[in-house]
Amino acid sequence: MTEISGGPFVVATILKVVVFFTLLILSIALGTYMERRLAAFIQDRSGPNRVGPIGLLQVVADGLKNLLKEETWPSAAYKGFFLLAPALALIPGTILFAVIPFASPAPTRWGYVDMIVADVPIGVLYILAIASLGVYGVVMAGWSSGSKYAFLGGLRGSAQMVSYEVGLSLSLVPVLMLAGDVRVPEIVTLQQHYPGDATTLGVWLVAPLLVGTFLFYLTGLAETNRLPFDLPEAEAELVGGYHTEYSSMKFAVFMMGEYGHLITTAMLVTVFFFGGWDIPFWSGDNIRVAADGSLIGEPAWWKTLLTLIAFVIKGGLVFATFIWVRWTLPRFRYDQLMDLGWKFIIEFVTIYIIVIAVAIYALDRAGLAFGPAYAAALLGVNVVLAVLLFFLFDRGRLIRGAGREAEREARRRLLEARRQVRQQTLSHALGESARLATTADDSSEEGR
Amino acid sequence: MTESYLGIVILGAVGILNAALIIGLSQLVGSVRPSAVKSSPYESGMPPLGGTRERFSVNFYIVAMLFIVFDIETIFLLPWAVVFRDLPLEGFLAMVIFLDVLGVGLVYAWKKGALEWD
């Protein structure tokens, strides 16, 4: 079966864009709902459960409310940039998914259709390029608002996003070394199990690149300004950060952009490290495009649907862990955040790339063919690295936190302050009672 | 191969249209009752003091400059990674030397205090 081409190709592309874009907007809405419900679950509350069945229409109600609210225009704002900023935050978040395959190719009368908006040869590079555009929305919102909080939030946001972008791109290098291609469908194929085929690995990349998965996940959270890295909008310090001055729909657009980016990050983690649309322990979904453009395997519509469901489940689980992390961990301090980015992640990823490169080189020279055994050997290397990382290095040395000394000092100060307060209250009370006593005495004297 | 970019072009157009539509619609539909107090910059309920786009820490500039250096490192690393398994040993060593030079630069910046925040 050959790939769809000509007029049918154009029609198919338009259809795919419309369908997948709608699905993304829908999943952004569902994502906000899911976040609120899971947050409520973690905090032992009910969460939104009144509008529609189990609160599902809450999103619609919120959207309508935001649409009808007043758009405020701060007098100190630069109007044009102020209006442009939310759009620039939303657009990258909604077009990032173009190169991600969602399901196995589907057969049609005119040829097979890839379940991917654009199967471009630059693949991963497109993702890195578009993802980094998100910073413009943040910095423009912060600068044009004309508010100090927004300004500081925008500054922090831009510094954080560029710092972690380096780590994010570098943590993808091991994936590309194994895949040997930047096209995303090739990375999915790499993780599928073809017995006896020495071009695929046969296991999800989370196994051979365990530490890399962790690093990508971490930098992905930082890149999307998610807790524990949400310093740009730290509400305890900066009110609302870069979107302090935004109200109604423009504020909602920032939120949509954030969730769009977050959902795409969940998809990226799925595609790069958890097999994409691959269904584990089933060879029926072994469908891939050969070098000459023809299709290997037996495509079917029900397989496309099944793999799409698998992809949604995997992506949903990754997204759920994002929410879990957000409602579990406290926020970093800004210097800790920059220290983590510049003094640890960049160095560590670089060392990791070299270690994995040496391992791949050694395994290739040892004559080991690509396959589960190859992945197991790499997993061993990763486990050693993970042990080194967590049990030798990270004992309060890498990330300079408050530290034991500072903690003890803080506790001492707190106790001292409490003691003082108690004493003051006590002496105040004593003085008061003494005063009352004297007044009583005076009055009694007067009465006499 | 060029026609595979069609999807990105259409998606980009849809994305821009979507953002314009949402923001534009709320400008039309939302109520408008501006007042001087409402449109003053938010500063915890106080009248704003001083300018808003003031001088800020030089560290942000340094981070931006370091970012450019390391982003270029990434640009060199990505194509190297793709062809890595076909490269002879020299290809690997060349990249290690490149990373070492960059590492020396990072250590210099670190020792100079470019990465310190207070």
Interface residues (C-beta under 8 A of the other chain):
Chain A: F9 V10 T13 I14 K16 V17 V18 F21 I25 N66 L67 L68 K69 E70 E71 T72 W73 P74 S75 A76 L83 P86 A87 L90 I91 T94 I95 A98 V99 I116 V117 A118 D119 V120 P121 V124 L125 Y126 L128 W143 S145 G146 S147 K148 Y149 F151 L152 L155 S158 A159 V162 S163 E165 V166 S169 L170 L172 V173 P174 L176 M177 A179 G180 D181 V182 V239 T244 E245 S248 M249 K250 A252 V253 M256 Y334 D335 M338 D339 W342 K343 I346 E347 T350 I353 I354 A357 V358 I360 Y361 D364
Chain B: M1 E3 S4 Y5 L6 G7 I8 I10 L11 G12 V14 G15 I16 N18 A19 A20 I22 I23 L25 S26 Q27 V29 G30 S31 V32 R33 P34 A36 K38 S39 S40 P41 Y42 E43 S44 P48 T52 R53 E54 F56 N59 F60 V63 A64 L66 F67 F70 D71 E73 T74 L77 L78 A81 V82 V83 F84 R85 D86 L89 F92 M95 V96 L99 G103 L106 W110 L115 E116 W117 D118
